[in-house]
């Protein structure tokens, strides 16, 4: 009875969320902010991690028959047989020019064939696209599924059930913006991923990293000063127990923590290899983890057929991570030319975000953080120039944290890139190119098959849009109006055709 009462309260709180606006601030990575520390201390404080991992889907299923948020109650439209999409212009995710006079046949969650525009249906249900552009679903390569849409105040004060219901609601909103896949860059997203995969919650495909792995004093060490020092036999901190971040010092501990995340189902491993703008303890210029510690994680990930992504900004930290074998550099806006040459030589990915100190940036009261933020913003402009000059494999991501007013503008972070690239190149980055990055997870990829492209055998994650991406991406500013069809795995979640 006690548990049911608490769950009912969480549902009621989530319903009130739908009735009122959220007003709270994004910019450079703020994983180490004091508010994030408080969130980590609160999250799931009254249940064990094992209870949460096994229980989140059950909680949502228990209330699926009530008038709950649509993230729980919505169900996609299922086709009884093959579909044939006709009368369309095709952007296939490669960056090539739009193609006319083609049709796309979908069967059993995948694209079966690209056919001539006048192809016979052969038993398929026909969807006339009215001359609109068909493109792959978008992929955000740096997304925090649990942390994006909860405000700073609610993170400190809300019931725990409410926090996760907000994440479930945001998952649906993410999908309805046309983002059909995300690479989660750290946090307890395993349960929400399971609920989405089982059809309990509508949302994007999630490739989870699990807990962010950090050294003591690193970008994922969220403890308070009074918790220092920690004895060798002391219990884990609350954020470690709940799987938001874990602290590891020395090769043996890094190896253990990496293997734990792989055991829980991580698609890739996230390590903190440097400081951040919003950090309480670790300055932006700090280098974290020794090369041998980083190598321990890389070796463990490679043994499981996957890879390591690292949070880092500076050239020194990037070079150390590359020497250790990291495959994806997250942020990296302070990289110099020598470092970018090294990235090109190693074939590493550069997962950049448009941190430009603009209307989406966090507002900091102290001069030191504002100066670091400006440094990153200036580095962002240079980073995109260097990435193109040295032909680096570049991914698009957003890294929105604790800013619910910015999640509706997720796609604005993509449109901004037309400042640096032509529109079709930008769109290819957020579709086919990001799909290639996700495929680095190899056998740990929970969604085997091509993502981000429209080609035979690829997953049928598709958008039908009002707009011409060969000219601009302005249509992404209003996805509610301009996305006519949203399909994931051959199932239609929005149909305005």
DALIN-V107349 format. One record per residue. N is the residue number from 0. RES is the residue in one letter. PSI is psi in degrees with one decimal (NA if undefined). D_FIRST is the distance of its C-alpha to the first C-alpha in whole Angstrom. Layout:
N/RES/PSI/D_FIRST ; N/RES/PSI/D_FIRST
//
This chain:
0/X/-41.7/0 ; 1/X/-44.6/4 ; 2/X/-44.3/5 ; 3/X/-37.6/5 ; 4/X/-44.4/6 ; 5/X/-40.9/9 ; 6/X/-40.0/10 ; 7/X/-39.0/10 ; 8/X/-40.0/12 ; 9/X/-41.4/14 ; 10/X/-43.6/15 ; 11/X/-40.0/16 ; 12/X/-40.9/18 ; 13/X/-37.0/20 ; 14/X/-39.4/21 ; 15/X/-29.4/23 ; 16/X/-40.0/24 ; 17/X/-20.9/26 ; 18/X/-14.3/27 ; 19/X/148.6/29 ; 20/X/157.2/32 ; 21/X/123.5/32 ; 22/X/100.4/35 ; 23/X/-162.7/35 ; 24/X/150.0/38 ; 25/X/158.6/40 ; 26/X/-130.3/43 ; 27/X/157.5/44 ; 28/X/128.7/41 ; 29/X/33.1/39 ; 30/X/-28.2/37 ; 31/X/16.9/38 ; 32/X/152.8/37 ; 33/X/-35.8/36 ; 34/X/-35.7/33 ; 35/X/-37.1/32 ; 36/X/-42.8/32 ; 37/X/-38.9/29 ; 38/X/-44.8/27 ; 39/X/-34.4/27 ; 40/X/-28.1/26 ; 41/X/-35.4/23 ; 42/X/122.3/22 ; 43/X/37.0/19 ; 44/X/-24.5/19 ; 45/X/7.9/16 ; 46/X/154.4/16 ; 47/X/161.1/19 ; 48/X/-40.9/21 ; 49/X/-37.8/21 ; 50/X/-40.8/17 ; 51/X/-46.2/18 ; 52/X/-38.6/21 ; 53/X/-17.1/19 ; 54/X/-16.8/16 ; 55/X/-45.1/17 ; 56/X/-39.1/19 ; 57/X/-38.8/16 ; 58/X/-47.5/14 ; 59/X/-40.0/17 ; 60/X/-36.0/17 ; 61/X/-35.1/14 ; 62/X/10.6/15 ; 63/X/-20.9/18 ; 64/X/-7.1/19 ; 65/X/171.8/18 ; 66/X/70.8/21 ; 67/X/176.2/20 ; 68/X/149.2/23 ; 69/X/-19.7/25 ; 70/X/-25.8/25 ; 71/X/-37.9/22 ; 72/X/-21.7/24 ; 73/X/141.6/27 ; 74/X/140.2/29 ; 75/X/159.2/33 ; 76/X/126.1/36 ; 77/X/133.2/37 ; 78/X/140.7/40 ; 79/X/-20.7/41 ; 80/X/-158.8/44 ; 81/X/154.1/46 ; 82/X/146.4/47 ; 83/X/112.3/50 ; 84/X/121.7/50 ; 85/X/172.3/54 ; 86/X/60.2/56 ; 87/X/165.8/55 ; 88/X/136.0/56 ; 89/X/124.2/54 ; 90/X/116.2/53 ; 91/X/1.2/52 ; 92/X/-3.8/51 ; 93/X/-16.7/54 ; 94/X/-6.1/56 ; 95/X/167.2/59 ; 96/X/156.1/60 ; 97/X/145.8/58 ; 98/X/138.4/59 ; 99/X/168.1/60 ; 100/X/45.1/61 ; 101/X/159.7/58 ; 102/X/157.5/55 ; 103/X/122.5/52 ; 104/X/131.8/50 ; 105/X/134.4/47 ; 106/X/132.0/45 ; 107/X/53.0/42 ; 108/X/-1.2/41 ; 109/X/162.8/44 ; 110/X/118.3/48 ; 111/X/-40.2/50 ; 112/X/152.0/53 ; 113/X/118.4/55 ; 114/X/165.1/57 ; 115/X/155.7/60 ; 116/X/-26.5/59 ; 117/X/22.7/61 ; 118/X/142.8/59 ; 119/X/143.4/58 ; 120/X/-32.2/55 ; 121/X/54.6/55 ; 122/X/-0.9/52 ; 123/X/148.6/50 ; 124/X/130.8/48 ; 125/X/133.1/50 ; 126/X/112.4/49 ; 127/X/115.2/52 ; 128/X/0.2/51 ; 129/X/26.6/54 ; 130/X/4.4/55 ; 131/X/167.6/53 ; 132/X/128.2/52 ; 133/X/130.7/50 ; 134/X/164.3/49 ; 135/X/157.1/46 ; 136/X/150.0/43 ; 137/X/154.3/42 ; 138/X/122.7/41 ; 139/X/115.8/40 ; 140/X/-3.1/41 ; 141/X/87.0/39 ; 142/X/140.3/36 ; 143/X/97.2/33 ; 144/X/-41.4/30 ; 145/X/-22.7/27 ; 146/X/-9.6/29 ; 147/X/-43.5/32 ; 148/X/6.4/30 ; 149/X/129.5/28 ; 150/X/165.9/30 ; 151/X/-44.0/31 ; 152/X/-47.3/29 ; 153/X/-33.2/26 ; 154/X/-31.3/26 ; 155/X/-23.0/26 ; 156/X/-19.6/23 ; 157/X/157.3/21 ; 158/X/149.8/17 ; 159/X/-38.1/17 ; 160/X/-38.0/16 ; 161/X/-42.6/18 ; 162/X/-43.7/21 ; 163/X/-27.1/21 ; 164/X/-35.6/20 ; 165/X/-42.3/23 ; 166/X/-39.0/25 ; 167/X/-42.8/24 ; 168/X/-42.2/25 ; 169/X/-31.1/29 ; 170/X/-43.5/29 ; 171/X/-43.2/30 ; 172/X/-37.6/32 ; 173/X/-47.2/34 ; 174/X/-40.9/34 ; 175/X/-8.0/35 ; 176/X/-0.1/38 ; 177/X/6.4/40 ; 178/X/104.4/38 ; 179/X/-11.9/37 ; 180/X/145.5/37 ; 181/X/147.1/37 ; 182/X/108.1/37 ; 183/X/128.5/35 ; 184/X/21.1/36 ; 185/X/131.3/33 ; 186/X/170.5/30 ; 187/X/76.7/26 ; 188/X/2.1/27 ; 189/X/-43.0/27 ; 190/X/-41.9/23 ; 191/X/-39.3/24 ; 192/X/-45.6/28 ; 193/X/-43.8/26 ; 194/X/-38.7/24 ; 195/X/-46.6/27 ; 196/X/-31.9/29 ; 197/X/-0.3/27 ; 198/X/10.8/27 ; 199/X/-36.3/23 ; 200/X/139.8/25 ; 201/X/132.0/28 ; 202/X/176.6/30 ; 203/X/164.5/33 ; 204/X/137.8/34 ; 205/X/124.2/33 ; 206/X/99.5/35 ; 207/X/144.5/33 ; 208/X/-15.5/35 ; 209/X/-153.9/32 ; 210/X/138.7/32 ; 211/X/132.4/35 ; 212/X/126.8/37 ; 213/X/150.6/39 ; 214/X/165.4/42 ; 215/X/133.0/41 ; 216/X/8.2/42 ; 217/X/-174.0/42 ; 218/X/-10.9/40 ; 219/X/15.4/37 ; 220/X/101.7/37 ; 221/X/15.8/34 ; 222/X/157.8/34 ; 223/X/162.9/35 ; 224/X/-34.2/39 ; 225/X/-10.2/37 ; 226/X/0.4/36 ; 227/X/136.5/39 ; 228/X/162.7/41 ; 229/X/128.4/38 ; 230/X/158.2/39 ; 231/X/-32.4/40 ; 232/X/14.1/37 ; 233/X/152.6/34 ; 234/X/161.9/31 ; 235/X/154.9/30 ; 236/X/166.2/30 ; 237/X/-43.3/26 ; 238/X/-29.3/28 ; 239/X/-43.9/29 ; 240/X/-32.5/26 ; 241/X/0.8/24 ; 242/X/20.8/28 ; 243/X/-46.3/29 ; 244/X/155.6/32 ; 245/X/146.2/34 ; 246/X/134.2/37 ; 247/X/126.2/39 ; 248/X/126.0/43 ; 249/X/156.1/45 ; 250/X/-40.5/46 ; 251/X/-42.2/44 ; 252/X/-40.2/41 ; 253/X/-42.4/41 ; 254/X/-44.9/42 ; 255/X/-48.3/38 ; 256/X/-36.4/36 ; 257/X/-46.5/38 ; 258/X/-34.1/37 ; 259/X/-43.9/34 ; 260/X/-36.7/33 ; 261/X/-38.4/35 ; 262/X/-37.6/33 ; 263/X/-12.9/30 ; 264/X/20.4/32 ; 265/X/135.6/34 ; 266/X/-29.4/37 ; 267/X/166.8/39 ; 268/X/136.2/39 ; 269/X/122.0/39 ; 270/X/146.5/41 ; 271/X/109.5/42 ; 272/X/9.3/46 ; 273/X/176.7/46 ; 274/X/-171.8/45 ; 275/X/171.5/44 ; 276/X/-45.3/45 ; 277/X/6.9/42 ; 278/X/143.8/42 ; 279/X/-40.3/41 ; 280/X/-35.3/43 ; 281/X/113.8/45 ; 282/X/158.7/48 ; 283/X/-35.8/48 ; 284/X/1.5/52 ; 285/X/146.1/50 ; 286/X/132.7/50 ; 287/X/145.3/47 ; 288/X/136.9/47 ; 289/X/164.1/50 ; 290/X/-36.1/52 ; 291/X/-36.7/51 ; 292/X/-45.0/47 ; 293/X/-41.0/47 ; 294/X/-34.3/49 ; 295/X/-42.7/46 ; 296/X/-42.6/44 ; 297/X/-44.9/46 ; 298/X/-43.0/47 ; 299/X/-41.8/44 ; 300/X/-44.5/43 ; 301/X/-33.1/46 ; 302/X/-24.4/46 ; 303/X/10.5/43 ; 304/X/19.9/45 ; 305/X/-159.2/43 ; 306/X/175.1/44 ; 307/X/133.2/44 ; 308/X/142.3/43 ; 309/X/133.7/44 ; 310/X/121.1/43 ; 311/X/147.3/47 ; 312/X/-36.4/49 ; 313/X/159.1/53 ; 314/X/-42.6/55 ; 315/X/-45.5/55 ; 316/X/-39.1/52 ; 317/X/-45.9/52 ; 318/X/-40.3/55 ; 319/X/-43.5/53 ; 320/X/-39.4/51 ; 321/X/-42.1/53 ; 322/X/-31.9/55 ; 323/X/-13.3/52 ; 324/X/10.1/51 ; 325/X/141.9/48 ; 326/X/-15.8/49 ; 327/X/121.3/47 ; 328/X/116.6/48 ; 329/X/121.8/45 ; 330/X/-105.2/47 ; 331/X/21.8/50 ; 332/X/-11.6/52 ; 333/X/17.6/54 ; 334/X/137.4/56 ; 335/X/178.0/59 ; 336/X/-39.4/62 ; 337/X/-42.2/62 ; 338/X/-39.5/59 ; 339/X/-36.7/58 ; 340/X/-39.7/61 ; 341/X/-40.3/59 ; 342/X/-43.7/56 ; 343/X/-43.0/59 ; 344/X/-33.8/60 ; 345/X/-9.6/57 ; 346/X/26.6/56 ; 347/X/158.1/52 ; 348/X/145.7/50 ; 349/X/105.0/50 ; 350/X/95.3/47 ; 351/X/153.7/48 ; 352/X/144.1/46 ; 353/X/69.9/48 ; 354/X/98.6/47 ; 355/X/14.1/50 ; 356/X/51.1/49 ; 357/X/-152.0/49 ; 358/X/-15.9/47 ; 359/X/0.2/44 ; 360/X/151.4/44 ; 361/X/152.0/42 ; 362/X/121.0/44 ; 363/X/136.4/45 ; 364/X/-23.3/46 ; 365/X/146.5/48 ; 366/X/-34.9/51 ; 367/X/-44.0/51 ; 368/X/-35.6/48 ; 369/X/-37.3/50 ; 370/X/-42.5/53 ; 371/X/-39.2/51 ; 372/X/-42.0/49 ; 373/X/-38.3/53 ; 374/X/-42.9/54 ; 375/X/-40.4/51 ; 376/X/-44.7/52 ; 377/X/-36.7/56 ; 378/X/-30.0/55 ; 379/X/-45.6/53 ; 380/X/-44.8/56 ; 381/X/-36.6/58 ; 382/X/-45.1/55 ; 383/X/-33.5/56 ; 384/X/-44.2/59 ; 385/X/-38.7/59 ; 386/X/-39.2/57 ; 387/X/-39.9/59 ; 388/X/-35.8/62 ; 389/X/11.8/61 ; 390/X/49.9/60 ; 391/X/141.5/56 ; 392/X/108.5/53 ; 393/X/132.8/51 ; 394/X/156.8/48 ; 395/X/134.8/46 ; 396/X/172.0/43 ; 397/X/-37.9/41 ; 398/X/43.7/39 ; 399/X/130.5/37 ; 400/X/131.5/35 ; 401/X/32.4/32 ; 402/X/76.2/34 ; 403/X/-25.8/33 ; 404/X/-14.1/36 ; 405/X/-18.6/38 ; 406/X/-35.7/36 ; 407/X/-19.5/37 ; 408/X/19.9/40 ; 409/X/-43.6/40 ; 410/X/-18.3/43 ; 411/X/-31.0/45 ; 412/X/-20.3/45 ; 413/X/-44.1/47 ; 414/X/-31.9/49 ; 415/X/-27.2/50 ; 416/X/-12.5/52 ; 417/X/-8.5/54 ; 418/X/-26.3/56 ; 419/X/-22.9/57 ; 420/X/162.9/57 ; 421/X/156.4/58 ; 422/X/-41.3/55 ; 423/X/-33.0/55 ; 424/X/-41.7/55 ; 425/X/-46.1/52 ; 426/X/-36.1/50 ; 427/X/-35.2/51 ; 428/X/-40.2/50 ; 429/X/1.6/46 ; 430/X/-91.1/47 ; 431/X/-41.5/49 ; 432/X/-45.7/50 ; 433/X/-31.8/46 ; 434/X/-37.0/45 ; 435/X/-38.7/48 ; 436/X/-45.1/46 ; 437/X/-29.8/43 ; 438/X/-12.4/45 ; 439/X/-19.7/46 ; 440/X/-11.0/42 ; 441/X/-126.8/44 ; 442/X/-11.2/42 ; 443/X/-2.6/39 ; 444/X/118.3/39 ; 445/X/-6.2/36 ; 446/X/71.8/38 ; 447/X/132.6/41 ; 448/X/160.2/44 ; 449/X/130.9/46 ; 450/X/146.2/44 ; 451/X/3.4/46 ; 452/X/154.1/49 ; 453/X/98.5/50 ; 454/X/159.2/52 ; 455/X/130.9/52 ; 456/X/-15.0/49 ; 457/X/156.1/47 ; 458/X/139.5/43 ; 459/X/68.0/43 ; 460/X/107.1/42 ; 461/X/150.5/44 ; 462/X/139.7/44 ; 463/X/121.4/47 ; 464/X/150.0/48 ; 465/X/104.4/50 ; 466/X/167.6/52 ; 467/X/95.4/55 ; 468/X/-11.6/54 ; 469/X/-16.8/58 ; 470/X/-46.5/58 ; 471/X/172.2/55 ; 472/X/24.0/51 ; 473/X/-27.1/51 ; 474/X/-20.9/49 ; 475/X/-12.8/46 ; 476/X/-23.0/46 ; 477/X/73.2/44 ; 478/X/-30.6/42 ; 479/X/-39.6/40 ; 480/X/-36.8/44 ; 481/X/-8.1/46 ; 482/X/107.1/44 ; 483/X/-33.9/44 ; 484/X/132.8/43 ; 485/X/120.6/40 ; 486/X/137.3/40 ; 487/X/122.3/38 ; 488/X/34.0/38 ; 489/X/-0.2/40 ; 490/X/136.0/37 ; 491/X/120.6/38 ; 492/X/-20.9/35 ; 493/X/134.0/38 ; 494/X/97.4/41 ; 495/X/30.2/43 ; 496/X/NA/46
//
